Amino acid sequence: MTDPHTQPVWYIEIDGCQEGPFSALQLCEDVRVALDTPVWREEFDVWRPLSQVWELRELFDKRRKQTPPESEHQTPEPPAGSSPDDGAVLEMGWNGFPWFVWALLILLGLLMLRALFS
């Protein structure tokens, strides 16, 4: 006996285009498929959101809980043309000093000028 989740009987609609057939397992692994994705099979008279098809919804929820989100297992690449130190330089200020060090130096300079000219 074959697993019904492996039979390619499901069709989906993505961005106005109908695609398929897919198995239920393929639908659950496709990153384009969400709970509001319209699905259809031969027994249906109308397209339905995946969330309203209990056999897909149950499998979808179970498979998505087992798979960690993309952000948990992959480090995003830095934007093209940037170096790993770009963020640190912006946060630290000129020449790598924190912004408050510069603020203190400017304040001390102003106080010295005031004392000199008063």
C-alpha positions in Angstrom: 0.0 0.0 0.0 1.4 3.4 -0.9 1.4 6.5 1.3 -1.3 8.9 0.1 0.9 11.8 1.0 3.3 10.8 -1.8 0.7 10.7 -4.6 0.9 13.8 -6.9 -2.8 14.8 -6.9 -2.6 18.4 -5.6 -2.6 21.5 -7.7 -1.7 25.0 -6.3 -2.2 28.5 -7.5 0.9 30.8 -7.0 0.8 34.4 -8.3 -2.2 33.6 -10.5 -0.5 30.6 -12.1 -1.8 27.0 -11.6 1.0 24.5 -11.0 1.0 20.8 -10.3 0.3 18.0 -9.7 2.3 17.8 -6.4 2.2 15.3 -3.6 1.1 16.5 -0.1 4.7 16.1 1.1 6.0 18.3 -1.8 3.5 21.0 -0.9 4.6 21.1 2.7 8.3 21.4 1.7 7.7 24.1 -0.9 8.6 27.5 0.7 6.1 29.3 -1.6 3.2 27.5 -0.1 1.4 29.1 2.9 -1.8 28.5 4.7 -3.7 30.8 2.4 -2.4 29.2 -0.8 -5.3 28.0 -3.0 -5.2 24.2 -3.5 -7.3 21.8 -5.7 -7.7 18.1 -6.5 -10.1 16.2 -8.7 -12.7 15.7 -5.9 -13.0 19.4 -5.3 -15.5 21.6 -7.1 -13.7 24.8 -6.1 -10.2 25.9 -5.1 -9.8 26.1 -1.3 -7.1 27.7 0.9 -4.7 25.0 2.3 -5.9 25.9 5.8 -9.4 24.6 5.0 -8.2 21.1 3.8 -7.7 19.1 7.0 -5.4 16.5 5.5 -3.0 19.1 4.1 -3.3 21.4 7.1 -2.4 18.6 9.6 0.6 17.5 7.6 1.6 21.1 6.8 1.6 22.1 10.5 3.5 18.9 11.5 6.2 19.3 8.9 6.7 23.1 9.5 7.2 22.5 13.2 9.9 19.9 12.5 11.8 22.3 10.1 13.5 25.3 11.8 13.0 28.6 10.1 15.5 29.6 7.4 17.0 32.2 9.7 17.9 29.7 12.4 20.2 27.6 10.3 21.7 30.0 7.8 23.7 33.1 8.4 22.6 35.9 6.0 25.2 37.1 3.6 26.4 40.8 3.9 25.3 43.2 1.2 27.6 43.3 -1.9 30.4 45.8 -1.6 30.4 45.9 2.2 33.1 44.6 4.5 32.6 42.8 7.8 33.7 45.9 9.7 31.3 48.3 8.1 28.7 48.1 10.9 31.3 48.3 13.7 32.9 51.5 12.2 29.5 53.1 12.0 28.6 52.2 15.5 32.0 53.3 16.9 32.3 56.6 15.1 35.5 58.2 13.8 38.7 56.2 14.0 37.0 53.5 16.1 36.3 55.7 19.2 32.8 55.5 20.7 30.6 58.5 20.1 30.6 59.6 23.8 34.4 59.8 23.8 34.2 62.4 21.0 31.4 64.2 22.8 33.5 64.4 26.0 36.5 65.7 24.0 34.4 68.4 22.4 32.9 69.4 25.7 36.3 69.6 27.3 37.6 71.7 24.4 34.7 74.1 24.8 35.2 74.5 28.5 38.9 75.2 28.0 38.1 77.9 25.4 35.5 79.4 27.8 38.1 79.5 30.6 40.8 81.0 28.3 38.6 83.8 27.0 36.7 84.7 30.2 
